Amino acid sequence: MALVLVLAAILASYVKPALNFFDSWNDSKAEHASLEALVKENAELKKRVTAIQGADAAERAARKLGMVAAGEGSYVIDKSR
């Protein structure tokens, strides 16, 4: 009977470390998924930086605002009719 009690005590001493191991494993999976999302976002931001640093970036931004270069004519298209 004493051996059974000693064996039970030994097994009980392994329960908490095993639970900690599984908790850490689950946390690492969640962090890995978060890392993948951040890597994707970083790649998209690098693409934006490259686009913004281009030679014609200022001109593209101005054209999006409706500006025209000197000597160009501007037209308004009325789509309401």
N, CA, C and O atoms as a GROMACS GRO file, in nm:
protein
  324
    1MET      N    1   0.083  -0.120   0.000
    1MET     CA    2   0.000   0.000   0.000
    1MET      C    3   0.088   0.126   0.000
    1MET      O    4   0.055   0.226  -0.065
    2ALA      N    5   0.196   0.120   0.073
    2ALA     CA    6   0.287   0.234   0.080
    2ALA      C    7   0.347   0.263  -0.057
    2ALA      O    8   0.364   0.379  -0.094
    3LEU      N    9   0.379   0.159  -0.132
    3LEU     CA   10   0.435   0.179  -0.266
    3LEU      C   11   0.334   0.246  -0.360
    3LEU      O   12   0.371   0.328  -0.443
    4VAL      N   13   0.208   0.209  -0.344
    4VAL     CA   14   0.104   0.270  -0.426
    4VAL      C   15   0.092   0.418  -0.392
    4VAL      O   16   0.077   0.501  -0.482
    5LEU      N   17   0.100   0.452  -0.265
    5LEU     CA   18   0.095   0.592  -0.224
    5LEU      C   19   0.216   0.670  -0.275
    5LEU      O   20   0.203   0.784  -0.319
    6VAL      N   21   0.333   0.610  -0.269
    6VAL     CA   22   0.454   0.676  -0.319
    6VAL      C   23   0.444   0.696  -0.470
    6VAL      O   24   0.479   0.802  -0.521
    7LEU      N   25   0.396   0.595  -0.540
    7LEU     CA   26   0.378   0.605  -0.685
    7LEU      C   27   0.277   0.714  -0.720
    7LEU      O   28   0.298   0.791  -0.815
    8ALA      N   29   0.168   0.723  -0.646
    8ALA     CA   30   0.067   0.825  -0.668
    8ALA      C   31   0.127   0.965  -0.643
    8ALA      O   32   0.097   1.059  -0.717
    9ALA      N   33   0.210   0.979  -0.542
    9ALA     CA   34   0.273   1.107  -0.512
    9ALA      C   35   0.370   1.147  -0.623
    9ALA      O   36   0.377   1.264  -0.662
   10ILE      N   37   0.442   1.049  -0.674
   10ILE     CA   38   0.536   1.077  -0.783
   10ILE      C   39   0.459   1.120  -0.908
   10ILE      O   40   0.498   1.216  -0.974
   11LEU      N   41   0.353   1.050  -0.941
   11LEU     CA   42   0.272   1.087  -1.058
   11LEU      C   43   0.209   1.224  -1.041
   11LEU      O   44   0.200   1.300  -1.137
   12ALA      N   45   0.165   1.255  -0.921
   12ALA     CA   46   0.103   1.385  -0.895
   12ALA      C   47   0.206   1.497  -0.912
   12ALA      O   48   0.170   1.608  -0.951
   13SER      N   49   0.332   1.469  -0.883
   13SER     CA   50   0.434   1.573  -0.897
   13SER      C   51   0.463   1.604  -1.044
   13SER      O   52   0.519   1.709  -1.074
   14TYR      N   53   0.425   1.515  -1.136
   14TYR     CA   54   0.445   1.538  -1.278
   14TYR      C   55   0.326   1.606  -1.346
   14TYR      O   56   0.337   1.646  -1.462
   15VAL      N   57   0.214   1.620  -1.279
   15VAL     CA   58   0.094   1.675  -1.340
   15VAL      C   59   0.111   1.823  -1.372
   15VAL      O   60   0.084   1.864  -1.485
   16LYS      N   61   0.154   1.903  -1.277
   16LYS     CA   62   0.166   2.048  -1.300
   16LYS      C   63   0.267   2.080  -1.410
   16LYS      O   64   0.237   2.162  -1.497
   17PRO      N   65   0.387   2.021  -1.411
   17PRO     CA   66   0.479   2.051  -1.522
   17PRO      C   67   0.422   2.010  -1.658
   17PRO      O   68   0.446   2.077  -1.758
   18ALA      N   69   0.348   1.900  -1.662
   18ALA     CA   70   0.288   1.857  -1.789
   18ALA      C   71   0.183   1.958  -1.833
   18ALA      O   72   0.175   1.990  -1.952
   19LEU      N   73   0.103   2.007  -1.742
   19LEU     CA   74   0.002   2.108  -1.776
   19LEU      C   75   0.069   2.238  -1.823
   19LEU      O   76   0.023   2.301  -1.918
   20ASN      N   77   0.177   2.276  -1.757
   20ASN     CA   78   0.251   2.395  -1.799
   20ASN      C   79   0.307   2.378  -1.940
   20ASN      O   80   0.308   2.472  -2.019
   21PHE      N   81   0.355   2.258  -1.971
   21PHE     CA   82   0.408   2.231  -2.103
   21PHE      C   83   0.300   2.249  -2.209
   21PHE      O   84   0.324   2.313  -2.312
   22PHE      N   85   0.182   2.194  -2.186
   22PHE     CA   86   0.074   2.206  -2.284
   22PHE      C   87   0.024   2.349  -2.297
   22PHE      O   88  -0.011   2.393  -2.406
   23ASP      N   89   0.020   2.423  -2.187
   23ASP     CA   90  -0.018   2.564  -2.194
   23ASP      C   91   0.083   2.644  -2.277
   23ASP      O   92   0.046   2.728  -2.359
   24SER      N   93   0.210   2.617  -2.255
   24SER     CA   94   0.315   2.686  -2.331
   24SER      C   95   0.307   2.650  -2.478
   24SER      O   96   0.329   2.736  -2.564
   25TRP      N   97   0.277   2.527  -2.507
   25TRP     CA   98   0.266   2.482  -2.646
   25TRP      C   99   0.150   2.553  -2.717
   25TRP      O  100   0.165   2.598  -2.830
   26ASN      N  101   0.036   2.564  -2.649
   26ASN     CA  102  -0.078   2.636  -2.706
   26ASN      C  103  -0.046   2.784  -2.725
   26ASN      O  104  -0.083   2.843  -2.826
   27ASP      N  105   0.023   2.843  -2.628
   27ASP     CA  106   0.062   2.984  -2.640
   27ASP      C  107   0.157   3.004  -2.758
   27ASP      O  108   0.147   3.104  -2.830
   28SER      N  109   0.248   2.910  -2.779
   28SER     CA  110   0.343   2.925  -2.890
   28SER      C  111   0.271   2.915  -3.024
   28SER      O  112   0.310   2.984  -3.119
   29LYS      N  113   0.168   2.832  -3.034
   29LYS     CA  114   0.091   2.824  -3.158
   29LYS      C  115   0.020   2.956  -3.186
   29LYS      O  116   0.018   3.002  -3.300
   30ALA      N  117  -0.036   3.017  -3.084
   30ALA     CA  118  -0.105   3.145  -3.100
   30ALA      C  119  -0.006   3.254  -3.139
   30ALA      O  120  -0.036   3.337  -3.225
   31GLU      N  121   0.110   3.255  -3.077
   31GLU     CA  122   0.212   3.354  -3.110
   31GLU      C  123   0.265   3.334  -3.252
   31GLU      O  124   0.297   3.432  -3.320
   32HIS      N  125   0.274   3.212  -3.296
   32HIS     CA  126   0.320   3.184  -3.432
   32HIS      C  127   0.219   3.239  -3.534
   32HIS      O  128   0.258   3.296  -3.636
   33ALA      N  129   0.091   3.222  -3.506
   33ALA     CA  130  -0.012   3.276  -3.595
   33ALA      C  131  -0.006   3.429  -3.597
   33ALA      O  132  -0.021   3.491  -3.702
   34SER      N  133   0.017   3.488  -3.482
   34SER     CA  134   0.030   3.634  -3.474
   34SER      C  135   0.153   3.680  -3.552
   34SER      O  136   0.149   3.783  -3.620
   35LEU      N  137   0.262   3.606  -3.542
   35LEU     CA  138   0.383   3.640  -3.617
   35LEU      C  139   0.359   3.635  -3.767
   35LEU      O  140   0.407   3.723  -3.840
   36GLU      N  141   0.287   3.536  -3.814
   36GLU     CA  142   0.256   3.525  -3.957
   36GLU      C  143   0.176   3.646  -4.005
   36GLU      O  144   0.201   3.699  -4.113
   37ALA      N  145   0.079   3.689  -3.924
   37ALA     CA  146  -0.001   3.806  -3.961
   37ALA      C  147   0.085   3.932  -3.966
   37ALA      O  148   0.069   4.015  -4.055
   38LEU      N  149   0.177   3.945  -3.872
   38LEU     CA  150   0.265   4.062  -3.870
   38LEU      C  151   0.363   4.060  -3.987
   38LEU      O  152   0.397   4.166  -4.041
   39VAL      N  153   0.408   3.943  -4.027
   39VAL     CA  154   0.499   3.933  -4.142
   39VAL      C  155   0.425   3.976  -4.269
   39VAL      O  156   0.482   4.046  -4.353
   40LYS      N  157   0.299   3.933  -4.283
   40LYS     CA  158   0.218   3.975  -4.398
   40LYS      C  159   0.200   4.127  -4.400
   40LYS      O  160   0.217   4.191  -4.504
   41GLU      N  161   0.164   4.182  -4.285
   41GLU     CA  162   0.144   4.327  -4.276
   41GLU      C  163   0.272   4.402  -4.309
   41GLU      O  164   0.269   4.506  -4.375
   42ASN      N  165   0.385   4.350  -4.262
   42ASN     CA  166   0.514   4.413  -4.289
   42ASN      C  167   0.543   4.413  -4.439
   42ASN      O  168   0.592   4.512  -4.492
   43ALA      N  169   0.513   4.304  -4.507
   43ALA     CA  170   0.536   4.297  -4.651
   43ALA      C  171   0.449   4.399  -4.725
   43ALA      O  172   0.495   4.464  -4.818
   44GLU      N  173   0.324   4.412  -4.683
   44GLU     CA  174   0.234   4.509  -4.746
   44GLU      C  175   0.284   4.652  -4.723
   44GLU      O  176   0.279   4.736  -4.813
   45LEU      N  177   0.331   4.680  -4.602
   45LEU     CA  178   0.382   4.814  -4.572
   45LEU      C  179   0.509   4.844  -4.651
   45LEU      O  180   0.530   4.958  -4.694
   46LYS      N  181   0.593   4.742  -4.672
   46LYS     CA  182   0.713   4.764  -4.753
   46LYS      C  183   0.676   4.796  -4.897
   46LYS      O  184   0.741   4.878  -4.962
   47LYS      N  185   0.571   4.731  -4.948
   47LYS     CA  186   0.524   4.762  -5.084
   47LYS      C  187   0.475   4.906  -5.092
   47LYS      O  188   0.503   4.976  -5.190
   48ARG      N  189   0.403   4.951  -4.989
   48ARG     CA  190   0.354   5.089  -4.988
   48ARG      C  191   0.469   5.188  -4.984
   48ARG      O  192   0.466   5.291  -5.052
   49VAL      N  193   0.571   5.158  -4.903
   49VAL     CA  194   0.686   5.248  -4.894
   49VAL      C  195   0.755   5.257  -5.029
   49VAL      O  196   0.794   5.366  -5.071
   50THR      N  197   0.770   5.145  -5.097
   50THR     CA  198   0.833   5.146  -5.228
   50THR      C  199   0.751   5.229  -5.326
   50THR      O  200   0.807   5.305  -5.406
   51ALA      N  201   0.620   5.216  -5.320
   51ALA     CA  202   0.533   5.294  -5.410
   51ALA      C  203   0.540   5.443  -5.380
   51ALA      O  204   0.538   5.525  -5.472
   52ILE      N  205   0.548   5.477  -5.255
   52ILE     CA  206   0.551   5.619  -5.215
   52ILE      C  207   0.685   5.683  -5.251
   52ILE      O  208   0.690   5.802  -5.280
   53GLN      N  209   0.792   5.606  -5.249
   53GLN     CA  210   0.924   5.663  -5.275
   53GLN      C  211   0.956   5.672  -5.424
   53GLN      O  212   1.065   5.717  -5.460
   54GLY      N  213   0.865   5.631  -5.509
   54GLY     CA  214   0.890   5.638  -5.653
   54GLY      C  215   0.904   5.781  -5.702
   54GLY      O  216   0.862   5.876  -5.635
   55ALA      N  217   0.964   5.796  -5.819
   55ALA     CA  218   0.989   5.930  -5.875
   55ALA      C  219   0.859   6.003  -5.905
   55ALA      O  220   0.854   6.126  -5.894
   56ASP      N  221   0.757   5.933  -5.943
   56ASP     CA  222   0.631   5.998  -5.980
   56ASP      C  223   0.525   5.990  -5.870
   56ASP      O  224   0.406   6.008  -5.897
   57ALA      N  225   0.566   5.964  -5.747
   57ALA     CA  226   0.471   5.949  -5.638
   57ALA      C  227   0.394   6.079  -5.610
   57ALA      O  228   0.274   6.076  -5.586
   58ALA      N  229   0.464   6.192  -5.612
   58ALA     CA  230   0.398   6.320  -5.586
   58ALA      C  231   0.296   6.351  -5.694
   58ALA      O  232   0.187   6.400  -5.666
   59GLU      N  233   0.333   6.321  -5.819
   59GLU     CA  234   0.240   6.347  -5.929
   59GLU      C  235   0.116   6.258  -5.917
   59GLU      O  236   0.004   6.305  -5.938
   60ARG      N  237   0.136   6.132  -5.885
   60ARG     CA  238   0.020   6.042  -5.870
   60ARG      C  239  -0.072   6.088  -5.757
   60ARG      O  240  -0.194   6.085  -5.770
   61ALA      N  241  -0.012   6.131  -5.645
   61ALA     CA  242  -0.092   6.179  -5.532
   61ALA      C  243  -0.170   6.304  -5.570
   61ALA      O  244  -0.287   6.319  -5.533
   62ALA      N  245  -0.107   6.396  -5.646
   62ALA     CA  246  -0.175   6.518  -5.688
   62ALA      C  247  -0.289   6.486  -5.784
   62ALA      O  248  -0.395   6.548  -5.776
   63ARG      N  249  -0.268   6.392  -5.874
   63ARG     CA  250  -0.374   6.356  -5.970
   63ARG      C  251  -0.492   6.291  -5.898
   63ARG      O  252  -0.607   6.309  -5.939
   64LYS      N  253  -0.466   6.216  -5.792
   64LYS     CA  254  -0.576   6.158  -5.715
   64LYS      C  255  -0.662   6.267  -5.650
   64LYS      O  256  -0.782   6.248  -5.628
   65LEU      N  257  -0.599   6.381  -5.621
   65LEU     CA  258  -0.671   6.494  -5.562
   65LEU      C  259  -0.739   6.580  -5.668
   65LEU      O  260  -0.807   6.678  -5.636
   66GLY      N  261  -0.721   6.544  -5.796
   66GLY     CA  262  -0.786   6.618  -5.903
   66GLY      C  263  -0.703   6.730  -5.961
   66GLY      O  264  -0.755   6.811  -6.037
   67MET      N  265  -0.578   6.737  -5.928
   67MET     CA  266  -0.492   6.844  -5.979
   67MET      C  267  -0.444   6.808  -6.120
   67MET      O  268  -0.434   6.691  -6.156
   68VAL      N  269  -0.413   6.912  -6.198
   68VAL     CA  270  -0.360   6.894  -6.333
   68VAL      C  271  -0.229   6.970  -6.343
   68VAL      O  272  -0.206   7.069  -6.273
   69ALA      N  273  -0.142   6.923  -6.433
   69ALA     CA  274  -0.013   6.989  -6.453
   69ALA      C  275  -0.032   7.116  -6.534
   69ALA      O  276  -0.134   7.133  -6.602
   70ALA      N  277   0.065   7.205  -6.528
   70ALA     CA  278   0.061   7.330  -6.603
   70ALA      C  279   0.055   7.300  -6.752
   70ALA      O  280   0.130   7.216  -6.802
   71GLY      N  281  -0.035   7.366  -6.822
   71GLY     CA  282  -0.051   7.346  -6.965
   71GLY      C  283  -0.151   7.238  -7.000
   71GLY      O  284  -0.186   7.224  -7.117
   72GLU      N  285  -0.200   7.161  -6.904
   72GLU     CA  286  -0.300   7.059  -6.930
   72GLU      C  287  -0.439   7.118  -6.909
   72GLU      O  288  -0.457   7.208  -6.828
   73GLY      N  289  -0.536   7.066  -6.981
   73GLY     CA  290  -0.674   7.109  -6.961
   73GLY      C  291  -0.746   7.010  -6.871
   73GLY      O  292  -0.716   6.891  -6.872
   74SER      N  293  -0.839   7.059  -6.793
   74SER     CA  294  -0.915   6.970  -6.707
   74SER      C  295  -1.058   6.960  -6.757
   74SER      O  296  -1.112   7.056  -6.812
   75TYR      N  297  -1.118   6.847  -6.739
   75TYR     CA  298  -1.256   6.822  -6.783
   75TYR      C  299  -1.336   6.768  -6.668
   75TYR      O  300  -1.284   6.697  -6.582
   76VAL      N  301  -1.464   6.802  -6.664
   76VAL     CA  302  -1.555   6.751  -6.563
   76VAL      C  303  -1.660   6.669  -6.635
   76VAL      O  304  -1.724   6.718  -6.729
   77ILE      N  305  -1.679   6.547  -6.593
   77ILE     CA  306  -1.780   6.460  -6.653
   77ILE      C  307  -1.894   6.449  -6.555
   77ILE      O  308  -1.878   6.400  -6.444
   78ASP      N  309  -2.009   6.494  -6.596
   78ASP     CA  310  -2.129   6.493  -6.511
   78ASP      C  311  -2.202   6.360  -6.536
   78ASP      O  312  -2.259   6.340  -6.644
   79LYS      N  313  -2.201   6.272  -6.439
   79LYS     CA  314  -2.264   6.140  -6.453
   79LYS      C  315  -2.408   6.139  -6.403
   79LYS      O  316  -2.474   6.035  -6.406
   80SER      N  317  -2.458   6.252  -6.359
   80SER     CA  318  -2.592   6.255  -6.301
   80SER      C  319  -2.702   6.251  -6.407
   80SER      O  320  -2.817   6.227  -6.371
   81ARG      N  321  -2.673   6.274  -6.533
   81ARG     CA  322  -2.775   6.276  -6.636
   81ARG      C  323  -2.800   6.142  -6.694
   81ARG      O  324  -2.884   6.128  -6.783
   0.00000   0.00000   0.00000
